[in-house]
């Protein structure tokens, strides 16, 4: 990641305290808006089925916006990138 940002190997830690902090920041940026939308949906005066559909649509929207990142990620069990075939 440091290489992609044009930083020397150790320079990234000047900006980010640890890998754990980086993961928390990434997770917050992705889940924060989704949780906010989920709260809005929960407050709607609609049937549970319609609210579930809206929540599902919101989640899929987040996934599709970040599809390149999802395709190029490696699962924690060491598999390769997700195939588009």
DSSP file (Angstrom, degrees, kcal/mol; ACC not computed):
  #  RESIDUE AA STRUCTURE BP1 BP2  ACC     N-H-->O    O-->H-N    N-H-->O    O-->H-N    TCO  KAPPA ALPHA  PHI   PSI    X-CA   Y-CA   Z-CA
    1    1 A X     >        0   0    0      0, 0.0     4,-1.7     0, 0.0     6,-0.2   0.000 360.0 360.0 360.0 -41.3    0.0    0.0    0.0
    2    2 A X  T  4> +     0   0    0      1,-0.2     5,-3.4     2,-0.2     4,-0.5   0.904 360.0  52.2 -59.4 -41.1    2.8    2.4    0.8
    3    3 A X  T >45S+     0   0    0      1,-0.2     3,-1.1     3,-0.2    -1,-0.2   0.912 107.5  51.8 -61.1 -43.2    4.3    1.7   -2.6
    4    4 A X  T 345S+     0   0    0      1,-0.3    -1,-0.2     2,-0.1    -2,-0.2   0.819 111.6  47.4 -63.6 -30.8    1.0    2.6   -4.3
    5    5 A X  T 3<5S-     0   0    0     -4,-1.7    -1,-0.3     2,-0.1    -2,-0.2   0.464 118.9-112.2 -88.6  -2.2    0.9    5.8   -2.3
    6    6 A X  T < 5S+     0   0    0     -3,-1.1     2,-0.3    -4,-0.5    -3,-0.2   0.783  72.7 134.6  78.0  27.0    4.5    6.6   -3.3
    7    7 A X      < -     0   0    0     -5,-3.4    -1,-0.3    -6,-0.2    -2,-0.1  -0.797  59.9-106.9-108.7 151.1    5.8    6.2    0.3
    8    8 A X    >>  -     0   0    0     -2,-0.3     4,-0.8    -3,-0.1     3,-0.8  -0.294  46.3 -95.0 -66.1 161.6    8.8    4.4    1.5
    9    9 A X  T 34 S+     0   0    0      1,-0.3     3,-0.4     2,-0.2     4,-0.2   0.865 123.0  33.1 -50.4 -48.5    8.2    1.1    3.4
   10   10 A X  T >4 S+     0   0    0      1,-0.2     3,-1.0     2,-0.1     4,-0.3   0.613  99.6  81.5 -86.4 -11.9    8.2    2.6    6.9
   11   11 A X  T X> S+     0   0    0     -3,-0.8     3,-1.6     1,-0.3     4,-0.7   0.786  78.6  68.8 -67.0 -27.1    6.7    6.0    6.0
   12   12 A X  H >X S+     0   0    0     -4,-0.8     4,-1.9    -3,-0.4     3,-1.1   0.860  92.0  60.4 -59.6 -34.9    3.2    4.7    6.0
   13   13 A X  H <4 S+     0   0    0     -3,-1.0    -1,-0.3     1,-0.3    -2,-0.2   0.605  90.7  68.8 -73.4  -9.8    3.4    4.2    9.8
   14   14 A X  H <4 S+     0   0    0     -3,-1.6    -1,-0.3    -4,-0.3    -2,-0.2   0.851 113.2  30.2 -68.3 -34.3    4.0    7.9   10.2
   15   15 A X  H << S+     0   0    0     -3,-1.1     2,-0.5    -4,-0.7    -2,-0.2   0.721 126.1  44.4 -95.3 -27.1    0.4    8.4    9.1
   16   16 A X     <  -     0   0    0     -4,-1.9    -1,-0.2     1,-0.1     3,-0.1  -0.983  67.7-151.6-126.7 124.0   -1.1    5.2   10.4
   17   17 A X  S    S-     0   0    0     -2,-0.5     2,-0.3     1,-0.1    -1,-0.1   0.859  73.3 -18.5 -64.8 -37.3   -0.3    3.9   13.9
   18   18 A X     >  -     0   0    0      1,-0.1     4,-2.0     0, 0.0    -1,-0.1  -0.978  63.9-100.0-161.1 167.6   -0.8    0.2   13.1
   19   19 A X  H  > S+     0   0    0     -2,-0.3     4,-2.4     1,-0.2     5,-0.2   0.868 122.1  56.1 -62.5 -35.9   -2.3   -2.3   10.6
   20   20 A X  H  > S+     0   0    0      2,-0.2     4,-2.4     1,-0.2    -1,-0.2   0.915 106.3  49.3 -63.2 -42.7   -5.2   -2.7   13.1
   21   21 A X  H  > S+     0   0    0      1,-0.2     4,-2.4     2,-0.2    -1,-0.2   0.896 110.1  51.7 -63.3 -39.5   -5.9    1.0   13.1
   22   22 A X  H  X S+     0   0    0     -4,-2.0     4,-2.6     2,-0.2    -2,-0.2   0.926 109.8  49.0 -62.0 -45.1   -5.9    1.0    9.3
   23   23 A X  H  X S+     0   0    0     -4,-2.4     4,-2.7     1,-0.2    -2,-0.2   0.908 111.0  49.8 -61.8 -42.9   -8.4   -1.8    9.2
   24   24 A X  H  X S+     0   0    0     -4,-2.4     4,-2.5     2,-0.2    -1,-0.2   0.905 111.3  49.5 -62.5 -41.6  -10.7    0.0   11.7
   25   25 A X  H  X S+     0   0    0     -4,-2.4     4,-2.2     2,-0.2    -2,-0.2   0.920 112.3  46.9 -64.5 -44.6  -10.5    3.1    9.6
   26   26 A X  H  X S+     0   0    0     -4,-2.6     4,-1.5     1,-0.2    -2,-0.2   0.937 113.5  48.7 -61.9 -46.6  -11.4    1.3    6.4
   27   27 A X  H  X S+     0   0    0     -4,-2.7     4,-3.4     1,-0.2     5,-0.4   0.901 110.5  51.3 -61.0 -42.0  -14.2   -0.6    8.1
   28   28 A X  H  X S+     0   0    0     -4,-2.5     4,-2.3     1,-0.2     5,-0.3   0.901 108.4  51.1 -63.1 -41.3  -15.6    2.7    9.6
   29   29 A X  H  < S+     0   0    0     -4,-2.2     4,-0.4     2,-0.2    -1,-0.2   0.808 118.6  37.9 -67.8 -28.3  -15.6    4.4    6.2
   30   30 A X  H  X S+     0   0    0     -4,-1.5     4,-0.8    -5,-0.2    -2,-0.2   0.902 124.6  35.8 -87.3 -47.2  -17.5    1.5    4.6
   31   31 A X  H  X S+     0   0    0     -4,-3.4     4,-3.1    -5,-0.2     5,-0.3   0.774 103.1  72.7 -82.4 -25.0  -19.9    0.6    7.4
   32   32 A X  H  X S+     0   0    0     -4,-2.3     4,-2.2    -5,-0.4     5,-0.2   0.952 102.6  39.6 -55.0 -56.3  -20.5    4.0    8.8
   33   33 A X  H  > S+     0   0    0     -4,-0.4     4,-2.4    -5,-0.3    -1,-0.2   0.874 116.0  53.0 -62.0 -35.6  -22.7    5.2    5.9
   34   34 A X  H  X S+     0   0    0     -4,-0.8     4,-2.3     2,-0.2    -2,-0.2   0.915 109.9  47.2 -66.4 -41.9  -24.4    1.8    5.7
   35   35 A X  H  X S+     0   0    0     -4,-3.1     4,-2.1     2,-0.2    -1,-0.2   0.878 110.8  52.6 -66.4 -36.8  -25.3    1.9    9.4
   36   36 A X  H  X S+     0   0    0     -4,-2.2     4,-1.8    -5,-0.3    -2,-0.2   0.932 111.3  46.1 -62.1 -45.5  -26.6    5.4    9.0
   37   37 A X  H  X S+     0   0    0     -4,-2.4     4,-2.6     1,-0.2    -2,-0.2   0.882 109.0  56.1 -65.0 -37.9  -28.8    4.3    6.1
   38   38 A X  H  X S+     0   0    0     -4,-2.3     4,-2.5     1,-0.2    -1,-0.2   0.890 106.2  50.6 -62.0 -39.2  -29.9    1.2    8.1
   39   39 A X  H  X S+     0   0    0     -4,-2.1     4,-1.3     2,-0.2    -1,-0.2   0.909 110.4  49.5 -64.7 -41.0  -31.1    3.5   10.9
   40   40 A X  H  < S+     0   0    0     -4,-1.8     4,-0.4     1,-0.2     3,-0.3   0.923 112.5  47.4 -61.8 -44.0  -33.1    5.6    8.4
   41   41 A X  H >< S+     0   0    0     -4,-2.6     3,-1.4     1,-0.2    -2,-0.2   0.897 107.3  56.4 -64.9 -41.1  -34.7    2.5    6.9
   42   42 A X  H 3< S+     0   0    0     -4,-2.5    -1,-0.2     1,-0.3    -2,-0.2   0.816 105.2  53.2 -61.3 -30.4  -35.5    1.1   10.4
   43   43 A X  T 3< S+     0   0    0     -4,-1.3    -1,-0.3    -3,-0.3    -2,-0.2   0.543  85.8 109.9 -82.8  -7.2  -37.5    4.3   11.2
   44   44 A X  S <  S-     0   0    0     -3,-1.4     2,-1.5    -4,-0.4     7,-0.1  -0.370  75.9-123.8 -70.9 148.2  -39.6    4.1    8.0
   45   45 A X  S    S+     0   0    0     -2,-0.1     2,-0.3     6,-0.0    -1,-0.1  -0.568  72.7 112.3 -90.4  71.7  -43.3    3.3    8.3
   46   46 A X  S    S-     0   0    0     -2,-1.5     2,-0.0    -5,-0.2     0, 0.0  -0.855  75.2 -80.9-136.0 168.1  -43.1    0.3    6.0
   47   47 A X     >  -     0   0    0     -2,-0.3     4,-2.2     1,-0.1     5,-0.2  -0.343  42.4-113.5 -67.5 154.3  -43.5   -3.4    6.3
   48   48 A X  H  > S+     0   0    0      1,-0.2     4,-2.5     2,-0.2     5,-0.2   0.864 117.1  56.8 -56.6 -36.1  -40.5   -5.4    7.5
   49   49 A X  H  > S+     0   0    0      2,-0.2     4,-2.2     1,-0.2    -1,-0.2   0.929 108.0  45.8 -63.7 -44.9  -40.1   -7.0    4.1
   50   50 A X  H  > S+     0   0    0      2,-0.2     4,-2.3     1,-0.2    -1,-0.2   0.893 112.7  50.6 -65.0 -39.3  -39.9   -3.7    2.3
   51   51 A X  H  X S+     0   0    0     -4,-2.2     4,-2.4     2,-0.2    -1,-0.2   0.897 109.6  51.1 -65.4 -39.0  -37.4   -2.4    4.9
   52   52 A X  H  X S+     0   0    0     -4,-2.5     4,-2.5    -5,-0.2    -2,-0.2   0.901 109.3  50.7 -63.7 -40.7  -35.3   -5.5    4.4
   53   53 A X  H  X S+     0   0    0     -4,-2.2     4,-2.5     2,-0.2    -2,-0.2   0.914 110.6  49.0 -63.0 -42.5  -35.3   -5.0    0.6
   54   54 A X  H  X S+     0   0    0     -4,-2.3     4,-2.2     2,-0.2    -2,-0.2   0.903 111.7  49.0 -63.2 -41.3  -34.2   -1.4    1.1
   55   55 A X  H  X S+     0   0    0     -4,-2.4     4,-2.3     2,-0.2    -2,-0.2   0.913 111.1  49.9 -64.5 -42.3  -31.4   -2.5    3.4
   56   56 A X  H  X S+     0   0    0     -4,-2.5     4,-2.6     1,-0.2    -2,-0.2   0.910 110.0  51.0 -61.6 -42.8  -30.3   -5.1    0.9
   57   57 A X  H  X S+     0   0    0     -4,-2.5     4,-2.1     1,-0.2    -1,-0.2   0.895 109.3  50.9 -61.9 -40.2  -30.3   -2.6   -1.9
   58   58 A X  H  X S+     0   0    0     -4,-2.2     4,-1.9     2,-0.2    -2,-0.2   0.915 110.9  48.1 -63.9 -43.1  -28.2   -0.2    0.2
   59   59 A X  H  X S+     0   0    0     -4,-2.3     4,-2.3     1,-0.2    -2,-0.2   0.926 111.8  49.0 -63.7 -45.4  -25.6   -3.0    0.9
   60   60 A X  H  X S+     0   0    0     -4,-2.6     4,-2.9     1,-0.2     5,-0.2   0.865 107.5  55.8 -64.0 -35.1  -25.4   -4.0   -2.7
   61   61 A X  H  X S+     0   0    0     -4,-2.1     4,-2.1     2,-0.2    -1,-0.2   0.922 108.4  47.6 -61.7 -43.8  -24.9   -0.4   -3.7
   62   62 A X  H  X S+     0   0    0     -4,-1.9     4,-1.2     2,-0.2    -2,-0.2   0.919 113.1  48.8 -62.5 -43.6  -21.9   -0.1   -1.4
   63   63 A X  H  < S+     0   0    0     -4,-2.3     3,-0.5     1,-0.2     7,-0.2   0.931 111.8  47.8 -62.9 -46.4  -20.5   -3.4   -2.8
   64   64 A X  H >< S+     0   0    0     -4,-2.9     3,-1.1     1,-0.2     4,-0.2   0.845 107.4  56.1 -67.3 -32.6  -21.0   -2.4   -6.4
   65   65 A X  H 3< S+     0   0    0     -4,-2.1    -1,-0.2     1,-0.2     3,-0.2   0.808 118.1  34.9 -65.8 -27.5  -19.3    1.0   -5.8
   66   66 A X  T 3X S+     0   0    0     -4,-1.2     4,-2.0    -3,-0.5     3,-0.4   0.004  79.6 125.7-114.2  26.4  -16.3   -0.8   -4.4
   67   67 A X  H <> S+     0   0    0     -3,-1.1     4,-2.9     1,-0.2     5,-0.2   0.856  70.0  56.1 -58.7 -39.3  -16.4   -3.8   -6.7
   68   68 A X  H  > S+     0   0    0     -4,-0.2     4,-1.7     1,-0.2    -1,-0.2   0.910 109.2  47.2 -60.3 -41.2  -12.8   -3.3   -8.0
   69   69 A X  H  4 S+     0   0    0     -3,-0.4     4,-0.5     2,-0.2    -1,-0.2   0.879 112.9  49.3 -67.2 -37.5  -11.5   -3.5   -4.4
   70   70 A X  H >< S+     0   0    0     -4,-2.0     3,-0.9    -7,-0.2    12,-0.4   0.917 110.6  50.0 -68.1 -42.9  -13.6   -6.5   -3.6
   71   71 A X  H 3< S+     0   0    0     -4,-2.9    11,-1.1     1,-0.2    -1,-0.2   0.848 113.9  45.2 -63.6 -34.5  -12.4   -8.3   -6.8
   72   72 A X  T 3< S+     0   0    0     -4,-1.7    -1,-0.2    -5,-0.2    -2,-0.2   0.415  92.0 104.0 -93.3   1.7   -8.7   -7.7   -6.0
   73   73 A X    <   -     0   0    0     -3,-0.9     2,-0.5    -4,-0.5     9,-0.4  -0.473  64.2-134.2 -84.5 156.3   -8.8   -8.6   -2.3
   74   74 A X        -     0   0    0     -2,-0.1     6,-0.1     7,-0.1     7,-0.1  -0.932  22.1-121.5-108.4 128.8   -7.5  -11.8   -0.8
   75   75 A X    >   -     0   0    0     -2,-0.5     3,-2.0     5,-0.4     4,-0.1  -0.269  28.6-110.2 -61.3 156.1   -9.6  -13.7    1.7
   76   76 A X  T 3  S+     0   0    0      1,-0.3    -1,-0.1     2,-0.1    -2,-0.0   0.688 115.5  65.8 -64.5 -17.4   -8.0  -14.2    5.1
   77   77 A X  T 3  S-     0   0    0      1,-0.0    -1,-0.3     0, 0.0    -2,-0.1   0.380 119.8-103.9 -88.8   6.4   -7.6  -17.9    4.3
   78   78 A X    <   +     0   0    0     -3,-2.0    -2,-0.1     1,-0.2    -1,-0.0   0.568  68.8 146.1  92.7   9.7   -5.1  -17.2    1.5
   79   79 A X        -     0   0    0      1,-0.1    -1,-0.2    -4,-0.1    -4,-0.1  -0.191  48.6-102.0 -71.2 171.8   -7.3  -17.7   -1.6
   80   80 A X        -     0   0    0      1,-0.2    -5,-0.4    -6,-0.1    -1,-0.1  -0.157  52.9 -60.3 -84.9-177.0   -6.7  -15.7   -4.7
   81   81 A X        -     0   0    0      1,-0.1     2,-0.2    -7,-0.1    -1,-0.2  -0.197  66.6 -88.4 -60.9 156.7   -8.7  -12.7   -6.0
   82   82 A X        -     0   0    0    -11,-1.1     2,-0.2   -12,-0.4    -1,-0.1  -0.506  46.3-127.6 -69.4 131.8  -12.4  -13.3   -6.8
   83   83 A X        -     0   0    0     -2,-0.2    -1,-0.1     1,-0.1     0, 0.0  -0.554   8.7-151.6 -83.2 145.8  -12.8  -14.4  -10.4
   84   84 A X              0   0    0     -2,-0.2    -1,-0.1     1,-0.2    -2,-0.0   0.289 360.0 360.0 -96.2   9.6  -15.1  -12.7  -12.8
   85   85 A X              0   0    0      0, 0.0    -1,-0.2     0, 0.0    -2,-0.0   0.453 360.0 360.0 -88.0 360.0  -15.8  -15.8  -14.8
